[in-house]
Amino acid sequence: MIEDRLPPQSKDAERSVLGSMLRHNPAIDEVVQLQMLAEHFYFDAHQKIFRAIVDIRNGGRPVDLVILGNEITARKQLDDVGGISYLADLWDAAPTGANVRYYANIVLSKAAYRRIIHAAVELAQDAYDQALPAEELLGAAQAKFDAIHNRTPGAGAHHGSVLFNKLLDEIDARRSGIRHAGLPTGIVTLDNRLGGGFGTSDLVILAARPSVGKTALALAISRNIVADGKPVLFVSLEQGGVELMERLTASVSTVPGVRMREGNLTDAEAMQISEAGGPIRNWPLWVSDRRGQSAAQIAACVRAIHRESGGLAAVVVDYLQLVGQDDPKANRNEHTGGAARRLRDLAGDLRVPVILLCQVNRAGASETEAPKLHHLRDSGEIEQHADAVLMLHPKRRAQNYGEPDVIEVNIAKQRNGPLGVVELEHYAATYEFREPMPPM
């Protein structure tokens, strides 16, 4: 049924864009700033004319009917575009170049509709053919539509004066204490090092060897954020949701997790757990615990919860090396780097910091050696895509039950702030992270 219908297009809008570019050469730059490409035009003749106009402009020459006619003739495409008479018609199609942005947005919108239709038809055919398992096809669908979204041009560049005014507003807000420069973690010493917390749109890597406390720290930060009424999605690719809730409940109630697993609780401990349920039930916390999710599937889940929650404050993904593959042909390095890049793009698109847990490789697996950036496992792209990298290392292990480990949090990379080390106490029994008490 779809194949019998003409795809969305506007011949008049396309002609008006080309006519505006011919009449007023600065309109060419305005259209290019909108990231318009030849493929956004539906008609082949218009694609050829657009390419010729942009190439002439890029070559430093002015564009007019004579120069354009000569260029298209040299390309042996004059008959393809309807001859000189059609170029003259384009000149008449736009009496001024002042409205080029209006016409260009119509053309871009029609192109986006065509890409959506094309993707939908392909997906429908794959669904009829059952070419992939249903879950994989859902992931492929999300990837296709994410790609369309990423290729749909935005508003172009911002004038420096506009950005400077926004900066002044930010500075005034920070000075007056209205808001932090970033999303606070709730750990004061760490926030001070991070300039107020995690930046909007940041990809934050939280890396360590196994059993050092990555998940516990991520959960502690999540707890602090949701306790402030800000929604968080925790994507757990290793632990089930109930197990994660056990950790959270232990940290709130101070009842050790091992006591909960044994089930032999005292009445006082049972009461502590029950009382912890009061705040936990009211916190805007979502948990996705489906194992093997690909980056595309995680992105789909994040977008859905972002809409449902009214806007997420942060996303935690635990952890990178367990993210499933979108492309089964990619090697491990390509897959890991691609997943980090996709999650970074997601953070930028939704303007929500993504805290991505990551393992370090065996070269950084020494108990005595603190891991470095080059120890990030599987791909050098991880460091490249990250806005901040926090690496955990046990400075001192507890000697007695109930005593804390001392964990160094090394800010090994921070695009917009200083590097440095923060020491925290990790109570492994209750999965708590606390700031050390100042010396008496």
C-alpha positions in Angstrom: 0.0 0.0 0.0 2.9 2.4 0.9 4.7 1.7 -2.4 1.7 3.1 -4.4 2.0 6.5 -2.7 4.3 9.4 -3.6 6.9 10.0 -0.8 6.7 13.3 1.1 8.3 16.1 -0.9 7.8 19.7 -1.9 8.9 20.7 -5.4 8.1 24.3 -4.7 10.2 24.4 -1.5 13.1 22.8 -3.2 12.9 25.3 -6.1 12.7 28.2 -3.7 15.8 27.0 -1.9 17.8 26.8 -5.1 16.4 30.1 -6.4 17.3 31.8 -3.1 20.9 30.5 -3.3 21.2 31.8 -6.9 19.8 35.3 -6.1 21.6 35.8 -2.9 25.0 34.0 -2.4 25.0 34.4 1.4 21.9 32.2 1.4 24.2 29.4 0.3 26.2 29.7 3.5 23.0 29.8 5.5 21.7 26.6 4.0 25.1 24.8 4.5 25.0 25.8 8.2 21.7 24.0 8.4 23.7 20.9 7.4 21.6 20.5 4.2 23.0 18.0 1.7 22.1 17.1 -1.9 20.4 13.9 -0.6 17.8 16.0 1.2 16.3 17.0 -2.2 13.8 14.6 -3.6 14.2 15.4 -7.3 17.4 14.3 -9.0 17.8 17.5 -11.0 17.7 19.5 -7.8 20.3 17.3 -6.2 22.7 17.9 -9.2 22.0 21.7 -9.1 22.6 21.9 -5.4 25.9 20.1 -5.6 27.1 22.4 -8.4 26.1 25.5 -6.5 27.9 24.4 -3.3 31.0 23.3 -5.2 31.2 26.7 -7.0 30.8 28.5 -3.6 33.4 26.3 -2.0 35.8 27.0 -4.8 35.6 30.7 -4.0 33.7 31.8 -7.0 30.4 33.7 -7.1 27.3 31.9 -8.2 25.0 33.3 -10.9 23.0 31.9 -13.8 25.9 32.0 -16.2 28.5 30.5 -13.9 26.1 27.8 -12.8 25.1 27.0 -16.4 28.7 26.7 -17.4 29.5 24.4 -14.4 26.6 22.1 -15.1 27.5 22.0 -18.8 31.1 21.0 -17.9 29.6 18.2 -15.8 27.6 17.1 -18.8 24.4 17.3 -16.7 22.6 20.2 -18.5 20.0 18.0 -20.1 19.5 16.1 -16.8 18.5 19.3 -15.0 16.1 20.6 -17.7 18.5 22.9 -19.5 19.2 26.6 -19.1 15.5 27.4 -19.2 14.9 25.5 -16.0 17.8 27.3 -14.3 16.2 30.6 -15.3 12.9 29.3 -13.9 14.7 28.7 -10.5 15.8 32.3 -10.5 12.2 33.4 -10.8 11.0 30.9 -8.1 12.5 33.1 -5.3 12.2 36.8 -5.7 14.4 37.2 -2.6 16.9 35.1 -0.6 15.6 36.3 2.7 13.3 33.4 3.3 15.7 30.6 2.4 15.8 29.2 6.0 12.0 28.8 5.9 12.1 26.9 2.6 15.1 24.8 3.7 13.4 23.6 6.8 10.5 22.4 4.7 12.9 20.4 2.5 14.7 19.0 5.5 11.4 18.0 7.1 10.3 16.1 4.0 13.6 14.4 3.8 13.3 13.2 7.4 9.8 11.8 6.6 11.2 9.9 3.7 14.0 8.4 5.8 11.4 7.3 8.4 9.3 5.7 5.7 12.3 3.9 4.3 13.4 2.6 7.7 9.8 1.5 8.5 9.4 -0.4 5.2 12.8 -2.2 5.7 11.8 -3.1 9.3 8.3 -4.3 8.2 10.0 -6.6 5.5 12.4 -8.0 8.1 9.5 -8.6 10.5 7.5 -10.4 7.8 10.6 -12.5 6.9 11.4 -13.0 10.6 15.0 -12.4 9.6 16.1 -11.8 13.2 14.9 -12.8 16.6 12.3 -10.3 17.7 14.4 -8.8 20.4 17.3 -8.2 18.0 14.9 -6.6 15.5 13.7 -4.2 18.2 17.3 -3.2 18.8 17.9 -2.8 15.1 14.7 -0.7 14.9 15.9 1.6 17.6 19.3 1.9 16.0 17.8 2.9 12.7 15.6 5.6 14.2 18.5 6.9 16.4 20.5 7.2 13.2 17.7 9.2 11.5 17.5 11.4 14.6 21.3 12.0 14.6 21.3 12.8 10.8 18.4 15.3 11.1 20.1 18.7 11.0 19.7 21.0 14.1 19.6 24.7 14.3 23.2 25.2 13.1 25.7 27.3 14.9 25.0 29.8 17.7 26.3 33.4 17.6 29.0 34.1 20.1 27.0 36.9 21.8 24.2 34.4 22.5 26.6 31.9 24.1 28.3 34.6 26.1 25.0 35.8 27.6 24.2 32.2 28.5 27.6 31.9 30.2 26.9 35.1 32.2 23.5 33.6 33.3 25.3 30.4 34.4 27.9 32.3 36.4 25.3 34.5 38.1 23.3 31.4 39.1 26.4 29.7 40.5 27.5 32.8 42.5 24.0 33.3 44.0 23.9 29.6 44.9 20.8 28.9 42.9 22.3 25.7 41.4 25.5 23.8 41.0 27.5 23.9 37.8 26.8 20.2 37.5 24.8 17.3 39.0 26.0 16.9 42.6 27.1 13.4 43.6 26.2 14.1 47.2 29.8 13.4 48.2 31.1 16.8 49.1 34.9 16.3 48.6 34.2 14.6 45.2 31.8 17.4 44.1 34.4 20.0 45.1 37.0 18.3 42.8 34.4 18.0 40.0 33.4 21.6 40.1 30.0 20.9 41.5 29.4 17.4 40.2 28.9 15.7 36.9 28.3 18.0 34.0 25.1 17.9 31.9 25.7 15.7 28.9 28.9 14.2 30.4 30.0 10.6 29.8 31.6 9.7 33.2 33.7 6.5 33.3 33.9 4.9 36.8 36.6 2.2 36.5 38.3 -0.3 38.8 39.2 -3.9 39.1 36.5 -6.4 40.2 35.4 -6.2 43.9 36.8 -2.8 44.6 33.4 -1.0 44.9 32.4 0.3 41.4 28.8 -0.7 41.8 28.6 0.3 45.5 29.9 3.8 44.6 27.6 4.2 41.7 24.7 3.1 43.9 25.7 5.5 46.6 25.8 8.4 44.1 22.4 7.3 42.7 20.9 7.2 46.2 22.1 10.7 46.9 20.6 12.0 43.6 17.2 10.3 44.0 17.0 11.3 47.7 17.0 14.9 46.3 14.0 14.0 44.2 15.8 13.7 40.9 15.1 10.6 38.7 17.8 8.1 38.0 17.8 5.0 35.8 20.2 2.2 36.9 21.0 -0.2 34.1 22.4 -3.4 35.7 23.8 -5.9 33.3 25.4 -8.1 35.9 23.1 -8.2 38.9 19.4 -8.7 39.1 17.1 -5.9 40.3 16.3 -7.6 43.6 20.0 -8.1 44.3 20.6 -4.4 43.6 17.7 -3.4 45.8 19.3 -5.6 48.6 22.5 -3.5 48.3 20.5 -0.2 48.4 18.4 -1.4 51.4 21.6 -2.4 53.3 23.1 1.0 52.8 19.9 2.8 54.0 19.1 0.5 56.9 22.7 -0.3 57.8 21.7 -4.0 58.1 24.6 -6.0 56.4 23.6 -7.6 53.1 24.9 -11.0 54.3 22.3 -10.9 57.2 19.5 -10.3 54.7 20.7 -13.2 52.5 20.9 -15.5 55.6 17.3 -14.5 56.6 18.1 -14.9 60.3 17.3 -11.3 61.2 16.7 -9.9 64.6 13.4 -8.1 65.3 15.4 -4.8 65.4 17.0 -5.5 62.0 13.7 -6.4 60.5 12.3 -3.1 61.7 15.3 -1.2 60.3 14.7 -2.8 56.9 11.0 -2.0 57.0 11.7 1.6 57.9 14.2 1.9 55.1 11.3 1.0 52.7 9.6 4.3 53.4 12.1 6.5 51.5 13.1 3.9 49.0 9.6 3.4 47.8 9.2 7.1 47.2 12.5 7.6 45.4 12.3 8.2 41.6 14.6 5.3 40.9 14.2 2.9 37.9 16.2 -0.3 37.5 16.7 -2.2 34.2 18.2 -5.6 34.9 17.9 -7.4 31.6 21.3 -9.0 30.8 22.9 -8.7 27.4 21.3 -5.5 26.4 23.0 -3.8 23.4 23.8 -0.1 23.4 20.8 0.4 21.1 18.5 -1.4 23.5 19.9 0.6 26.5 19.3 3.8 24.5 15.7 2.8 23.8 15.1 2.0 27.5 16.7 5.3 28.6 14.6 7.3 26.1 11.4 5.6 27.4 12.1 6.2 31.1 13.3 9.7 30.3 9.8 10.4 28.9 8.0 8.5 31.7 9.9 10.2 34.5 9.5 13.7 33.1 13.3 13.9 32.6 16.1 11.8 34.0 18.8 13.5 36.1 21.3 10.6 35.5 21.8 7.2 34.0 24.1 4.5 35.4 25.2 1.6 33.2 26.9 -1.3 35.1 29.1 -2.2 33.2 30.6 -1.5 29.7 32.1 -4.9 29.1 28.7 -6.6 29.5 26.9 -4.4 26.9 25.7 -6.7 24.2 26.7 -6.3 20.6 24.7 -4.3 18.0 27.0 -5.5 15.2 27.9 -9.2 15.5 30.7 -8.6 12.9 32.6 -6.0 15.1 35.6 -7.2 17.0 35.8 -6.6 20.8 37.7 -3.3 20.6 35.3 -1.9 17.9 32.3 -3.1 19.9 33.4 -1.6 23.2 34.5 1.7 21.7 31.3 1.9 19.7 29.1 1.3 22.8 31.0 4.0 24.7 30.5 6.4 21.8 26.8 5.6 21.5 26.2 6.2 25.2 28.2 9.5 25.0 25.9 10.6 22.1 22.9 9.6 24.2 24.1 11.8 27.1 24.6 14.7 24.7 21.2 14.2 23.0 19.2 14.0 26.2 21.5 16.3 28.2 21.7 13.7 30.9 25.0 12.5 32.4 25.7 8.9 31.8 27.8 7.1 34.5 29.4 4.2 32.7 31.1 1.6 34.9 34.2 -0.1 33.3 36.7 -2.8 34.2 40.4 -2.2 33.9 42.6 -4.8 32.1 44.9 -7.3 33.7 47.9 -4.9 33.4 46.1 -2.7 35.9 44.9 -5.6 38.1 47.7 -5.4 40.7 46.4 -4.8 44.3 49.3 -2.5 44.9 49.3 -0.5 41.6 46.7 2.1 41.1 45.1 1.8 37.6 45.9 4.4 35.0 44.0 5.6 31.9 45.8 3.2 29.6 44.5 0.3 31.8 40.9 0.8 30.6 39.9 -2.6 29.2 39.3 -3.5 25.6 39.5 -0.1 23.8 41.4 3.1 23.7 38.2 4.8 22.5 36.8 4.7 26.1 39.2 7.4 27.3 38.7 9.3 24.1 34.9 9.5 24.5 34.8 10.2 28.2 34.4 13.6 29.7 35.6 12.4 33.1 37.3 9.2 34.2 37.2 8.2 37.9 39.5 5.3 38.8 39.0 3.4 42.1 41.9 1.8 44.0 42.0 0.3 47.5 44.6 2.3 49.5 44.0 0.3 52.6 42.0 -2.9 53.2 40.0 -3.3 56.4 41.6 -5.6 59.0 38.5 -6.3 61.0 34.9 -6.9 60.1 32.9 -3.7 60.3 35.9 -1.5 59.6 36.0 0.4 56.3 38.3 0.0 53.3 40.0 3.2 52.3 39.4 3.8 48.6 41.2 6.3 46.5 39.0 7.9 43.8 41.5 9.2 41.2 40.0 11.8 38.8 42.3 10.7 36.0 40.6 12.8 33.4 38.3 15.8 33.5 37.7 18.0 30.5 36.7 21.1 32.4 38.5 20.8 35.7 41.6 19.7 37.6 42.8 16.2 38.2 43.3 14.8 41.7 42.6 12.1 44.3 39.8 11.9 46.8 39.8 9.4 49.6 36.6 7.7 50.7 35.7 5.0 53.2 33.9 1.9 51.8 31.9 -0.2 54.3 31.7 -3.4 52.3 29.1 -5.1 54.6 26.5 -2.4 53.9 27.9 -1.2 50.5 28.2 2.4 51.9 30.7 5.1 50.9 31.4 7.8 53.4 33.8 10.7 53.6 36.5 10.1 56.3 36.0 11.9 59.6 38.5 14.8 60.0 41.3 14.0 62.4 40.7 15.2 66.0 
